Amino acid sequence: MLDRFAEQLRKARLKKGVSLQQIAARTRIDFKFLEAINNGNFGFLPDLYVKAFIKQYAKAIDLDELETIKKYEDVIAGKVIEDDEPKSLLEQKIEISKPEPELEKEKAPPIFDGSNLTSNASAKPDGMKNQLRVLIYAAGIVLAGVIIFFAFINRSSTIVVEEIPYEKVLEETRDRYETKEEPDEAPVAKINTDSLTLQFVNADSLDSAWVMVIHDDIKKEDFLLYPKNTKTVYATDNFKFTLGNSGVILLRLDNQLLNFEGKRGSVRHYEITRKGIQRLTSPPILKIE
């Protein structure tokens, strides 16, 4: 089952013409983890962390992230997933545009009753039918050409994609997903004097870390924190969060370094209030009003 899911991801990636090395450059996910996903091996890290990698993988090849995660969860639950790819819009429209072949009607044998008039009368309608068939077929070809022109050639912006240099693609993708690095020596600005300011700092030089944080039990966000990068979040009363690869993360509350136990490659959950930090035994969830 997992092999079939991995095969679908691999086919989608190859269809886009994207290599594993390009995905690694765009997402900063370690190549060995991408290779494991490509080979159908999803046991390399805890499930929460694997889902974060699959989500980034799907983004990199323009797949729907939620739908991809849903397929993965269905496979884990033992459900069968379909692997038949639907025909493209171009293929469907071309099929519709093709004129249906005329069934060749069997010609009636000529009537020989000793009269040339009867023979000529039967031949004339057949000739008219042949000419009409040729005209209908030609009209069908013209109509198909007009449909293809206006549906595809005239909308060249959706079919022909201008080649963009790889360096530009990498830079745009990095700007989209990468959290901006904040200087350690710069003072942390608060939203207001009553708010809590929390900094997640990836102190490692190689590994990324996935973070899911809930602000005041009502707002949720998640992000991938790249090596040597910092992300600052704010809340009024508390933070509850999950750290993937928690051993590479440092925490600063109101610019004060917090003492907590993280472990490289391990997923852990915490809560921070004005009183300090404590470890949670289960993943935090949004408060239901």
Backbone as JSON, one array per atom type, in Angstrom:
{
  "sequence": "MLDRFAEQLRKARLKKGVSLQQIAARTRIDFKFLEAINNGNFGFLPDLYVKAFIKQYAKAIDLDELETIKKYEDVIAGKVIEDDEPKSLLEQKIEISKPEPELEKEKAPPIFDGSNLTSNASAKPDGMKNQLRVLIYAAGIVLAGVIIFFAFINRSSTIVVEEIPYEKVLEETRDRYETKEEPDEAPVAKINTDSLTLQFVNADSLDSAWVMVIHDDIKKEDFLLYPKNTKTVYATDNFKFTLGNSGVILLRLDNQLLNFEGKRGSVRHYEITRKGIQRLTSPPILKIE",
  "N": [[0.82, -1.2, 0.0], [1.86, 1.3, 0.91], [3.89, 1.38, -0.94], [2.48, 1.79, -3.32], [1.47, 4.36, -2.86], [3.89, 5.79, -2.71], [4.73, 5.35, -5.32], [2.85, 6.84, -6.75], [3.53, 9.45, -5.93], [6.1, 9.53, -7.02], [5.57, 9.29, -9.79], [4.1, 11.66, -10.21], [6.1, 13.54, -9.63], [8.03, 12.99, -11.63], [6.5, 13.58, -13.86], [6.33, 16.32, -13.66], [8.93, 16.88, -14.15], [10.85, 17.17, -12.15], [13.65, 16.69, -10.08], [14.88, 14.68, -7.3], [17.02, 15.98, -6.12], [16.47, 18.65, -6.77], [14.11, 19.06, -5.31], [15.16, 18.77, -2.74], [16.83, 21.02, -2.66], [14.92, 23.06, -2.84], [13.22, 22.7, -0.62], [14.89, 22.25, 1.53], [14.94, 19.83, 2.81], [16.57, 16.96, 4.05], [18.4, 14.99, 1.74], [18.48, 12.21, 2.07], [16.1, 11.62, 3.39], [14.18, 12.32, 1.47], [14.83, 10.44, -0.44], [14.12, 8.12, 0.9], [11.32, 8.45, 1.05], [10.77, 8.36, -1.68], [11.36, 5.69, -2.18], [9.36, 4.4, -0.85], [9.67, 4.05, 1.87], [8.56, 4.95, 4.86], [9.17, 5.04, 7.51], [11.23, 6.42, 8.69], [11.23, 8.52, 10.49], [9.25, 9.82, 13.26], [5.64, 9.78, 12.76], [4.36, 12.3, 12.64], [6.4, 14.04, 11.86], [7.08, 12.93, 9.4], [4.75, 13.48, 7.94], [4.96, 16.24, 7.74], [7.17, 16.44, 6.01], [6.13, 15.16, 3.72], [4.16, 16.99, 3.06], [5.7, 19.26, 2.33], [7.04, 18.12, 0.16], [4.89, 17.65, -1.59], [4.13, 20.33, -2.11], [6.37, 21.16, -3.57], [6.1, 19.9, -6.0], [3.76, 20.81, -6.99], [1.38, 19.56, -6.09], [-1.82, 19.05, -4.47], [-1.69, 19.78, -1.13], [-3.25, 19.03, 1.17], [-4.87, 17.02, 0.09], [-2.93, 15.15, -0.63], [-1.83, 14.48, 1.91], [-4.15, 13.36, 2.99], [-4.45, 11.07, 1.38], [-2.16, 9.68, 2.2], [-2.79, 9.21, 4.91], [-5.04, 7.58, 4.54], [-3.84, 5.34, 3.4], [-2.21, 4.48, 5.54], [-4.26, 3.77, 7.25], [-5.13, 1.52, 6.04], [-6.73, 1.65, 3.8], [-7.66, 1.32, 0.35], [-6.16, 3.03, -2.3], [-6.81, 4.82, -5.3], [-5.0, 4.51, -8.36], [-5.17, 5.26, -10.95], [-4.61, 7.63, -13.34], [-6.44, 10.5, -14.29], [-7.48, 11.5, -17.6], [-5.89, 14.21, -19.3], [-7.05, 17.64, -19.69], [-6.56, 18.53, -22.27], [-6.37, 16.11, -23.72], [-8.98, 15.16, -23.36], [-10.51, 17.15, -24.7], [-9.59, 16.96, -27.31], [-10.44, 14.41, -27.95], [-13.2, 14.82, -27.91], [-13.39, 16.57, -30.03], [-12.8, 15.07, -32.25], [-14.14, 13.89, -35.28], [-16.77, 11.5, -35.56], [-16.21, 8.38, -37.08], [-17.6, 7.62, -40.22], [-19.88, 5.05, -40.8], [-19.32, 2.68, -43.21], [-21.52, 2.29, -45.65], [-22.99, -0.49, -47.1], [-22.97, -0.87, -50.48], [-25.73, -1.09, -52.62], [-26.32, -3.73, -54.85], [-26.03, -3.24, -58.39], [-28.92, -2.75, -60.41], [-30.07, -4.83, -62.82], [-32.11, -4.84, -65.26], [-32.34, -4.77, -67.85], [-32.66, -2.17, -68.56], [-31.16, 0.93, -69.13], [-31.88, 3.25, -67.85], [-32.79, 2.65, -65.3], [-30.38, 1.77, -64.1], [-28.77, 4.12, -64.17], [-30.25, 5.78, -62.52], [-29.95, 4.63, -60.01], [-27.22, 4.96, -59.53], [-26.75, 7.7, -59.37], [-27.81, 8.79, -56.84], [-25.98, 7.51, -55.07], [-23.53, 8.73, -55.74], [-24.05, 11.34, -54.92], [-24.36, 10.94, -52.19], [-21.74, 10.2, -51.46], [-20.36, 12.58, -52.02], [-21.6, 14.28, -50.16], [-20.79, 13.04, -47.79], [-18.01, 13.52, -47.85], [-18.0, 16.31, -47.65], [-19.13, 16.65, -45.08], [-17.18, 15.4, -43.5], [-14.96, 17.07, -44.03], [-15.92, 19.47, -42.95], [-16.05, 18.71, -40.29], [-13.32, 18.41, -39.68], [-12.42, 21.06, -39.98], [-13.94, 22.31, -37.95], [-12.92, 21.01, -35.7], [-10.29, 21.96, -35.8], [-10.73, 24.7, -35.33], [-11.78, 24.65, -32.71], [-9.58, 23.57, -31.26], [-7.71, 25.59, -31.75], [-8.8, 27.93, -30.47], [-9.16, 26.96, -27.91], [-6.66, 26.11, -27.0], [-4.22, 26.87, -28.51], [-4.61, 29.63, -28.82], [-4.67, 30.29, -26.18], [-2.09, 30.44, -25.16], [-0.67, 31.12, -22.92], [-1.29, 29.4, -20.9], [-0.35, 27.01, -21.73], [2.22, 27.08, -22.94], [5.07, 27.45, -21.18], [7.26, 29.81, -20.04], [10.74, 29.38, -19.96], [12.41, 29.42, -16.93], [15.33, 30.51, -15.28], [17.13, 28.17, -13.22], [18.31, 29.14, -10.87], [16.78, 31.38, -10.28], [14.26, 30.24, -9.78], [14.88, 28.71, -7.51], [15.54, 30.77, -5.72], [13.1, 32.19, -5.54], [11.45, 30.2, -4.44], [12.74, 29.73, -2.04], [12.35, 32.21, -0.8], [9.62, 32.02, -0.42], [9.12, 29.91, 1.39], [11.04, 29.99, 3.35], [11.9, 30.97, 6.63], [12.76, 34.21, 7.79], [16.02, 35.13, 8.81], [16.87, 36.35, 12.01], [18.83, 38.76, 13.61], [20.83, 37.88, 16.44], [21.64, 39.77, 18.28], [19.87, 41.86, 18.07], [17.26, 43.75, 19.61], [14.17, 42.29, 20.71], [11.09, 43.06, 19.39], [7.97, 43.75, 20.81], [4.46, 43.15, 20.32], [2.65, 44.48, 22.02], [2.83, 45.82, 25.37], [1.79, 43.89, 27.05], [1.98, 41.45, 25.85], [3.26, 38.12, 25.15], [6.42, 37.15, 23.94], [7.87, 34.87, 21.85], [10.7, 33.14, 20.71], [11.74, 30.87, 18.25], [14.62, 29.19, 17.65], [16.72, 27.77, 15.32], [19.48, 26.13, 15.99], [21.21, 24.51, 14.67], [23.47, 23.58, 12.0], [22.92, 22.04, 9.82], [20.53, 20.38, 9.88], [16.97, 20.72, 9.41], [13.99, 21.82, 11.19], [10.68, 21.02, 12.15], [7.86, 22.94, 13.14], [4.91, 23.32, 15.02], [2.65, 25.58, 16.26], [0.38, 26.84, 18.7], [-1.4, 29.71, 19.44], [-2.55, 31.16, 22.35], [-4.57, 29.23, 22.51], [-6.3, 29.52, 20.36], [-5.37, 30.2, 17.82], [-3.57, 28.79, 15.14], [-0.49, 27.76, 13.67], [1.96, 26.45, 11.38], [5.35, 25.68, 10.49], [8.44, 25.27, 8.65], [11.57, 25.26, 9.98], [14.57, 26.4, 8.99], [18.14, 25.56, 8.99], [20.09, 27.6, 11.21], [18.2, 29.65, 11.34], [15.6, 31.88, 12.54], [12.42, 32.21, 14.12], [9.85, 34.34, 15.18], [7.11, 34.53, 17.39], [3.91, 35.59, 18.77], [1.8, 36.0, 21.68], [-0.97, 36.41, 23.97], [-1.45, 35.13, 26.47], [-0.51, 32.39, 26.48], [1.5, 29.79, 24.92], [1.22, 26.81, 23.04], [2.9, 24.08, 21.73], [4.4, 21.95, 19.18], [7.44, 20.33, 18.58], [9.34, 19.14, 15.96], [12.23, 17.19, 15.56], [13.43, 18.15, 17.94], [15.81, 18.52, 19.27], [17.48, 20.37, 18.03], [16.56, 22.87, 18.49], [16.44, 26.09, 20.04], [14.9, 28.04, 22.62], [13.56, 31.24, 23.27], [12.02, 33.24, 25.58], [10.51, 36.28, 25.77], [13.0, 37.32, 25.13], [14.63, 35.93, 26.86], [16.59, 33.13, 27.46], [15.27, 29.87, 27.5], [15.3, 26.97, 29.56], [15.11, 23.76, 28.56], [14.47, 20.29, 27.74], [15.36, 18.92, 24.83], [15.49, 16.59, 22.05], [17.48, 15.34, 19.46], [16.01, 14.52, 16.38], [13.67, 13.77, 17.61], [10.17, 14.05, 18.4], [8.48, 16.38, 20.33], [6.26, 17.85, 22.81], [5.13, 20.97, 24.17], [4.18, 23.48, 26.64], [3.99, 26.96, 27.16], [3.75, 29.49, 29.52], [3.36, 32.56, 31.41], [4.54, 31.74, 33.67], [6.48, 29.93, 32.98], [7.94, 27.04, 31.3], [6.56, 23.88, 30.41], [6.48, 20.35, 29.82], [4.3, 18.59, 27.6], [2.17, 15.7, 27.45], [0.81, 14.88, 25.22], [-0.08, 15.78, 21.8], [-0.79, 19.26, 21.31], [-4.02, 20.86, 20.92], [-6.4, 22.94, 19.15], [-8.52, 25.15, 21.0], [-11.88, 24.39, 21.53], [-14.6, 26.33, 20.88]],
  "CA": [[0.0, 0.0, 0.0], [2.76, 2.46, 0.93], [4.62, 1.37, -2.2], [1.62, 2.41, -4.33], [1.45, 5.81, -2.57], [5.19, 6.31, -3.12], [4.78, 5.32, -6.78], [2.07, 7.99, -7.23], [4.36, 10.65, -5.75], [7.2, 9.47, -7.97], [5.04, 9.6, -11.12], [3.77, 13.1, -10.25], [7.36, 14.29, -9.68], [8.64, 12.81, -12.95], [5.66, 14.28, -14.82], [6.72, 17.72, -13.55], [10.33, 17.03, -14.53], [11.58, 17.64, -10.98], [14.48, 15.66, -9.48], [14.96, 14.71, -5.83], [17.99, 17.01, -5.74], [15.8, 19.94, -6.85], [13.21, 19.17, -4.16], [16.01, 19.0, -1.56], [17.27, 22.42, -2.69], [13.78, 23.96, -2.63], [12.58, 22.52, 0.7], [15.93, 22.06, 2.54], [14.8, 18.52, 3.44], [17.75, 16.13, 3.8], [18.2, 14.14, 0.57], [18.25, 10.82, 2.46], [14.69, 11.47, 3.72], [13.45, 12.32, 0.2], [15.1, 9.15, -1.08], [13.31, 7.14, 1.62], [9.94, 8.63, 0.58], [10.74, 7.89, -3.07], [11.43, 4.23, -2.16], [8.25, 3.85, -0.1], [10.04, 3.82, 3.27], [8.06, 6.09, 5.61], [9.41, 4.82, 8.93], [12.53, 6.98, 9.06], [11.03, 9.46, 11.6], [7.85, 9.74, 13.73], [4.64, 10.06, 11.73], [4.11, 13.75, 12.56], [7.49, 14.63, 11.1], [6.96, 12.41, 8.03], [3.68, 14.23, 7.28], [5.48, 17.57, 7.39], [8.01, 16.28, 4.83], [5.26, 14.87, 2.58], [3.5, 18.25, 2.73], [6.67, 20.08, 1.58], [7.27, 17.39, -1.1], [3.74, 17.93, -2.45], [4.24, 21.72, -2.55], [7.46, 21.32, -4.53], [5.7, 19.38, -7.32], [2.44, 21.39, -7.31], [0.25, 18.71, -5.71], [-2.62, 19.56, -3.37], [-1.06, 19.27, 0.11], [-4.24, 18.37, 2.01], [-5.29, 15.79, -0.57], [-1.8, 14.21, -0.54], [-1.79, 13.99, 3.28], [-5.32, 12.49, 3.17], [-4.11, 9.78, 0.76], [-1.19, 9.0, 3.08], [-3.52, 8.73, 6.09], [-5.87, 6.46, 4.12], [-2.97, 4.17, 3.24], [-1.84, 4.02, 6.88], [-5.45, 3.15, 7.82], [-5.41, 0.28, 5.32], [-7.66, 1.86, 2.7], [-7.08, 1.2, -1.0], [-6.2, 4.29, -3.05], [-6.81, 4.67, -6.75], [-3.76, 5.0, -8.98], [-5.42, 5.59, -12.35], [-4.58, 9.08, -13.56], [-7.44, 10.95, -15.26], [-6.95, 12.11, -18.82], [-5.73, 15.66, -19.23], [-8.07, 18.42, -20.37], [-6.22, 18.56, -23.69], [-6.74, 14.83, -24.31], [-10.43, 15.06, -23.4], [-11.08, 18.03, -25.71], [-9.24, 16.43, -28.63], [-11.32, 13.28, -28.21], [-14.52, 15.36, -28.23], [-13.33, 17.26, -31.31], [-12.61, 14.13, -33.36], [-15.41, 13.47, -35.9], [-16.99, 10.07, -35.51], [-16.06, 7.79, -38.42], [-18.85, 7.21, -40.88], [-19.98, 3.63, -41.13], [-19.38, 2.48, -44.65], [-22.73, 1.56, -46.01], [-22.81, -1.44, -48.19], [-23.66, -0.41, -51.67], [-26.67, -2.07, -53.19], [-25.87, -4.2, -56.18], [-26.75, -2.58, -59.5], [-30.12, -3.45, -60.9], [-29.99, -5.12, -64.26], [-33.39, -5.34, -65.77], [-32.39, -4.48, -69.28], [-32.96, -0.75, -68.8], [-30.1, 1.83, -68.7], [-32.47, 4.29, -67.03], [-32.8, 2.17, -63.9], [-28.99, 1.74, -63.62], [-28.31, 5.5, -63.93], [-31.01, 6.34, -61.39], [-29.39, 4.12, -58.74], [-25.84, 5.43, -59.38], [-26.72, 9.12, -59.07], [-27.87, 9.04, -55.39], [-24.73, 7.07, -54.42], [-22.53, 9.76, -55.93], [-24.4, 12.49, -54.07], [-24.06, 10.56, -50.8], [-20.29, 10.26, -51.28], [-19.96, 13.99, -51.94], [-22.08, 14.8, -48.88], [-19.93, 12.48, -46.74], [-16.74, 14.23, -47.9], [-18.23, 17.66, -47.13], [-19.32, 16.56, -43.62], [-15.88, 15.09, -42.91], [-14.12, 18.28, -44.1], [-16.44, 20.43, -41.97], [-15.64, 18.23, -38.97], [-11.9, 18.73, -39.49], [-12.33, 22.52, -39.77], [-14.49, 22.61, -36.64], [-11.94, 20.55, -34.7], [-9.16, 22.9, -35.81], [-11.14, 25.96, -34.68], [-11.88, 24.4, -31.26], [-8.23, 23.42, -30.71], [-7.03, 26.88, -31.79], [-9.27, 28.85, -29.44], [-9.06, 26.36, -26.56], [-5.29, 25.84, -26.56], [-3.17, 27.68, -29.15], [-4.86, 31.03, -28.52], [-4.42, 30.49, -24.75], [-0.74, 29.92, -25.04], [-0.09, 31.41, -21.62], [-1.48, 28.28, -20.0], [0.27, 25.8, -22.26], [3.65, 27.3, -23.11], [5.63, 28.06, -19.98], [8.57, 30.39, -20.31], [11.83, 28.75, -19.19], [12.96, 30.3, -15.9], [16.6, 29.97, -14.78], [16.99, 27.41, -11.98], [18.7, 29.96, -9.73], [15.65, 32.25, -9.94], [13.24, 29.39, -9.17], [15.34, 28.37, -6.17], [15.47, 31.96, -4.88], [11.69, 32.48, -5.27], [10.94, 29.17, -3.53], [13.35, 29.96, -0.73], [11.66, 33.35, -0.2], [8.26, 31.66, -0.08], [9.02, 28.97, 2.5], [12.08, 30.14, 4.36], [11.72, 32.01, 7.64], [13.87, 35.15, 7.73], [16.92, 35.09, 9.94], [16.84, 37.55, 12.83], [20.1, 38.87, 14.34], [20.71, 37.56, 17.86], [21.89, 40.92, 19.14], [18.83, 42.88, 17.93], [16.2, 43.62, 20.62], [12.92, 41.73, 20.22], [10.0, 44.03, 19.51], [6.7, 43.15, 21.17], [3.28, 43.78, 19.75], [2.28, 45.43, 23.06], [3.56, 45.55, 26.62], [1.2, 42.77, 27.77], [2.09, 40.22, 25.08], [4.42, 37.23, 25.29], [7.19, 37.02, 22.71], [8.61, 33.61, 21.86], [11.55, 32.92, 19.54], [12.24, 29.54, 17.94], [15.93, 29.35, 16.99], [17.37, 26.53, 14.88], [20.9, 26.34, 16.25], [22.01, 23.54, 13.91], [23.96, 24.09, 10.72], [22.59, 21.1, 8.76], [19.18, 19.83, 9.9], [15.82, 21.58, 9.61], [13.07, 21.39, 12.24], [9.29, 21.39, 11.9], [7.24, 23.51, 14.35], [3.49, 23.64, 15.0], [2.42, 26.37, 17.47], [-0.97, 27.36, 18.93], [-1.36, 30.94, 20.23], [-3.71, 31.41, 23.22], [-5.56, 28.16, 22.28], [-7.28, 29.87, 19.31], [-4.75, 30.42, 16.51], [-2.59, 27.73, 14.88], [0.35, 27.88, 12.47], [3.1, 25.54, 11.35], [6.39, 26.14, 9.56], [9.7, 24.54, 8.64], [12.62, 26.19, 10.42], [15.81, 25.96, 8.36], [19.34, 25.75, 9.84], [20.56, 28.96, 11.53], [17.13, 30.61, 11.15], [14.81, 32.21, 13.73], [11.03, 32.61, 13.9], [9.28, 34.97, 16.37], [5.65, 34.49, 17.46], [3.39, 36.38, 19.87], [0.54, 35.57, 22.29], [-1.35, 37.18, 25.15], [-1.34, 34.36, 27.72], [0.22, 31.12, 26.45], [1.82, 29.07, 23.69], [1.33, 25.35, 23.08], [3.55, 23.8, 20.45], [5.06, 20.67, 18.91], [8.72, 20.47, 17.9], [9.94, 18.0, 15.31], [13.69, 17.35, 15.67], [13.46, 19.14, 19.02], [17.15, 18.71, 19.81], [18.23, 21.45, 17.37], [15.84, 24.12, 18.74], [16.58, 26.9, 21.26], [13.71, 28.85, 22.87], [13.74, 32.47, 24.04], [10.77, 33.87, 25.98], [10.79, 37.69, 26.06], [14.44, 37.47, 24.96], [15.34, 35.18, 27.89], [16.77, 31.74, 27.03], [14.57, 28.9, 28.34], [15.98, 25.69, 29.77], [14.21, 22.62, 28.35], [15.18, 19.13, 27.22], [14.98, 18.45, 23.51], [16.3, 15.47, 21.57], [17.61, 15.35, 18.0], [15.19, 13.52, 15.7], [12.53, 13.4, 18.44], [9.05, 14.97, 18.41], [8.05, 16.64, 21.7], [5.2, 18.84, 22.94], [5.36, 21.84, 25.32], [3.33, 24.64, 26.88], [4.68, 28.08, 27.78], [2.95, 30.58, 30.08], [4.22, 33.56, 32.07], [5.25, 31.06, 34.77], [7.6, 29.15, 32.46], [7.7, 26.01, 30.29], [6.35, 22.52, 30.88], [6.31, 19.38, 28.74], [2.98, 17.97, 27.48], [2.22, 14.27, 27.12], [0.1, 14.64, 23.97], [-0.04, 16.96, 20.93], [-1.79, 20.29, 21.64], [-5.09, 21.07, 19.92], [-7.11, 24.21, 19.28], [-9.62, 25.18, 21.96], [-13.19, 24.38, 20.89], [-15.49, 27.32, 21.53]],
  "C": [[0.87, 1.27, 0.0], [3.57, 2.55, -0.35], [3.8, 2.05, -3.3], [1.56, 3.92, -4.14], [2.77, 6.45, -3.02], [5.3, 6.37, -4.64], [3.99, 6.48, -7.38], [2.85, 9.28, -7.08], [5.48, 10.68, -6.79], [6.73, 9.83, -9.39], [4.72, 11.09, -11.27], [5.03, 13.94, -10.35], [8.0, 14.21, -11.06], [7.83, 13.54, -14.02], [5.97, 15.77, -14.83], [8.17, 17.96, -13.97], [11.2, 17.54, -13.4], [12.37, 16.48, -10.38], [14.44, 15.76, -7.97], [15.94, 15.78, -5.36], [17.36, 18.41, -5.77], [14.83, 20.14, -5.68], [14.01, 19.44, -2.89], [16.47, 20.45, -1.49], [16.13, 23.38, -2.37], [13.24, 23.89, -1.21], [13.57, 22.45, 1.84], [15.74, 20.77, 3.34], [16.01, 17.68, 3.06], [17.45, 15.14, 2.67], [17.88, 12.7, 0.96], [16.78, 10.58, 2.84], [13.84, 11.46, 2.45], [13.64, 10.99, -0.53], [14.28, 8.05, -0.42], [11.85, 7.22, 1.18], [9.8, 8.08, -0.84], [10.73, 6.37, -3.16], [10.31, 3.58, -1.36], [8.56, 3.51, 1.34], [9.67, 5.05, 4.09], [8.28, 5.94, 7.12], [10.69, 5.45, 9.43], [12.45, 7.96, 10.22], [9.61, 9.25, 12.12], [6.88, 10.29, 12.7], [4.38, 11.56, 11.56], [5.16, 14.45, 11.71], [7.43, 14.21, 9.64], [5.88, 13.18, 7.27], [4.16, 15.62, 6.88], [6.36, 17.49, 6.15], [7.17, 16.01, 3.58], [4.55, 16.14, 2.11], [4.43, 19.14, 1.9], [6.97, 19.46, 0.22], [6.15, 17.71, -2.09], [3.77, 19.36, -2.97], [5.24, 21.86, -3.69], [7.08, 20.83, -5.91], [4.27, 19.76, -7.66], [1.29, 20.42, -7.1], [-0.53, 19.39, -4.6], [-2.13, 18.93, -2.07], [-2.05, 18.48, 0.96], [-4.68, 17.04, 1.41], [-4.19, 14.73, -0.49], [-1.69, 13.61, 0.87], [-2.94, 13.04, 3.55], [-5.06, 11.12, 2.57], [-3.16, 8.98, 1.65], [-1.9, 8.43, 4.31], [-4.42, 7.55, 5.74], [-5.05, 5.19, 3.96], [-2.57, 3.6, 4.6], [-3.02, 3.3, 7.53], [-5.86, 1.88, 7.1], [-6.39, 0.41, 4.18], [-6.93, 1.76, 1.36], [-7.23, 2.54, -1.71], [-6.11, 4.0, -4.54], [-5.51, 5.2, -7.33], [-3.93, 5.27, -10.47], [-5.47, 7.09, -12.5], [-5.64, 9.47, -14.57], [-6.77, 11.55, -16.48], [-6.87, 13.61, -18.65], [-6.85, 16.35, -19.98], [-7.83, 18.46, -21.87], [-6.66, 17.28, -24.38], [-8.25, 14.69, -24.42], [-11.02, 15.9, -24.52], [-10.78, 17.54, -27.12], [-10.15, 15.26, -28.98], [-12.72, 13.76, -28.6], [-14.54, 15.95, -29.64], [-13.22, 16.31, -32.49], [-13.97, 13.76, -33.96], [-15.56, 11.97, -35.84], [-16.89, 9.51, -36.93], [-17.41, 7.34, -38.96], [-18.8, 5.71, -41.13], [-20.17, 3.47, -42.64], [-20.61, 1.65, -44.99], [-22.46, 0.67, -47.21], [-23.65, -0.98, -49.39], [-24.59, -1.51, -52.19], [-26.19, -2.5, -54.56], [-26.68, -3.52, -57.28], [-27.91, -3.43, -60.0], [-30.0, -3.61, -62.41], [-31.33, -5.7, -64.69], [-33.55, -5.01, -67.26], [-32.64, -3.04, -69.59], [-31.82, 0.11, -68.28], [-30.63, 2.91, -67.77], [-32.47, 3.9, -65.56], [-31.41, 2.18, -63.31], [-28.5, 3.14, -63.3], [-28.99, 6.11, -62.73], [-30.44, 5.88, -60.06], [-28.0, 4.65, -58.5], [-25.79, 6.88, -58.94], [-26.86, 9.41, -57.58], [-26.62, 8.62, -54.66], [-23.65, 8.13, -54.57], [-22.79, 10.98, -55.07], [-24.09, 12.19, -52.61], [-22.56, 10.64, -50.52], [-19.81, 11.71, -51.16], [-20.38, 14.62, -50.61], [-21.21, 14.31, -47.73], [-18.58, 13.21, -46.68], [-16.89, 15.64, -47.32], [-18.38, 17.64, -45.6], [-17.97, 16.3, -42.93], [-14.96, 16.32, -42.91], [-14.58, 19.32, -43.09], [-16.05, 20.03, -40.56], [-14.19, 18.56, -38.67], [-11.72, 20.23, -39.22], [-12.81, 22.9, -38.38], [-13.52, 22.18, -35.54], [-10.75, 21.49, -34.64], [-9.5, 24.2, -35.11], [-11.2, 25.78, -33.17], [-10.5, 24.32, -30.64], [-7.5, 24.76, -30.69], [-7.45, 27.79, -30.65], [-9.11, 28.29, -28.03], [-7.62, 26.27, -26.09], [-4.26, 26.8, -27.16], [-3.35, 29.14, -28.8], [-4.69, 31.35, -27.04], [-3.04, 29.97, -24.42], [-0.13, 30.16, -23.68], [-0.25, 30.26, -20.66], [-0.8, 27.01, -20.48], [1.78, 25.96, -22.36], [4.18, 28.07, -21.91], [7.04, 28.55, -20.29], [9.62, 29.75, -19.4], [12.41, 29.77, -18.22], [14.27, 29.71, -15.4], [16.41, 29.3, -13.42], [17.33, 28.26, -10.76], [17.55, 30.86, -9.29], [14.54, 31.46, -9.27], [13.62, 29.07, -7.73], [15.2, 29.56, -5.23], [14.03, 32.3, -4.52], [11.11, 31.48, -4.28], [11.49, 29.37, -2.13], [12.68, 31.13, -0.02], [10.27, 32.97, 0.29], [8.18, 30.83, 1.19], [9.98, 29.24, 3.63], [11.74, 31.25, 5.33], [12.95, 32.89, 7.65], [14.71, 35.08, 9.0], [16.92, 36.42, 10.68], [18.13, 37.63, 13.63], [19.88, 38.64, 15.83], [20.83, 38.8, 18.73], [20.79, 41.96, 19.08], [17.77, 42.67, 19.0], [14.92, 43.1, 19.99], [11.8, 42.72, 20.46], [8.69, 43.31, 19.81], [5.56, 43.89, 20.47], [2.73, 44.82, 20.73], [2.93, 44.98, 24.36], [3.02, 44.35, 27.36], [1.4, 41.44, 27.05], [3.33, 39.42, 25.47], [5.1, 37.11, 23.94], [8.06, 35.76, 22.81], [9.39, 33.47, 20.57], [11.93, 31.44, 19.46], [13.52, 29.72, 17.14], [16.46, 27.97, 16.61], [18.87, 26.74, 14.98], [21.79, 25.41, 15.45], [22.42, 24.14, 12.57], [23.57, 23.19, 9.54], [21.12, 20.73, 8.72], [18.12, 20.91, 10.08], [14.95, 21.03, 10.74], [11.67, 21.88, 11.91], [8.65, 21.85, 13.2], [5.76, 23.74, 14.07], [3.18, 24.35, 16.32], [0.99, 26.89, 17.51], [-0.86, 28.56, 19.87], [-2.66, 31.07, 21.04], [-4.87, 30.45, 22.96], [-6.52, 28.45, 21.12], [-6.67, 30.05, 17.92], [-3.61, 29.41, 16.32], [-1.79, 28.05, 13.62], [1.46, 26.84, 12.54], [4.09, 26.0, 10.29], [7.61, 25.23, 9.69], [10.81, 25.53, 8.93], [13.97, 25.66, 9.9], [17.01, 26.22, 9.27], [19.72, 27.22, 9.97], [19.5, 30.03, 11.27], [16.31, 30.75, 12.43], [13.41, 32.63, 13.33], [10.47, 33.15, 15.21], [7.76, 34.94, 16.3], [5.2, 35.22, 18.73], [2.08, 35.79, 20.39], [0.27, 36.46, 23.49], [-1.08, 36.43, 26.44], [-0.45, 33.13, 27.62], [0.51, 30.67, 25.02], [1.75, 27.58, 23.98], [1.88, 24.94, 21.73], [4.16, 22.4, 20.42], [6.34, 20.96, 18.15], [9.11, 19.14, 17.27], [11.45, 18.23, 15.28], [14.01, 18.37, 16.77], [14.86, 19.41, 19.57], [17.95, 19.83, 19.18], [17.63, 22.83, 17.67], [16.26, 24.76, 20.07], [15.33, 27.78, 21.38], [14.08, 30.08, 23.69], [12.36, 33.07, 24.31], [11.07, 35.28, 26.45], [12.3, 37.94, 26.13], [15.27, 36.81, 26.06], [15.4, 33.71, 27.47], [16.09, 30.8, 28.02], [15.37, 27.6, 28.42], [14.95, 24.57, 29.6], [15.01, 21.51, 27.68], [14.58, 18.72, 25.88], [15.89, 17.31, 23.09], [16.29, 15.46, 20.05], [16.81, 14.19, 17.4], [13.94, 13.13, 16.46], [11.45, 14.48, 18.38], [8.56, 15.12, 19.85], [7.08, 17.82, 21.74], [5.4, 19.64, 24.24], [4.26, 22.89, 25.43], [4.15, 25.7, 27.59], [3.65, 29.1, 28.25], [3.9, 31.58, 30.71], [5.0, 32.91, 33.21], [6.43, 30.23, 34.28], [7.14, 28.1, 31.46], [7.47, 24.67, 30.96], [6.09, 21.61, 29.69], [4.92, 18.77, 28.79], [3.13, 16.52, 27.05], [1.54, 13.94, 25.8], [0.14, 15.91, 23.12], [-1.11, 17.97, 21.32], [-2.81, 20.44, 20.53], [-5.72, 22.43, 20.18], [-8.25, 24.09, 20.27], [-10.93, 25.26, 21.19], [-14.11, 25.33, 21.63], [-16.88, 26.71, 21.74]]
}
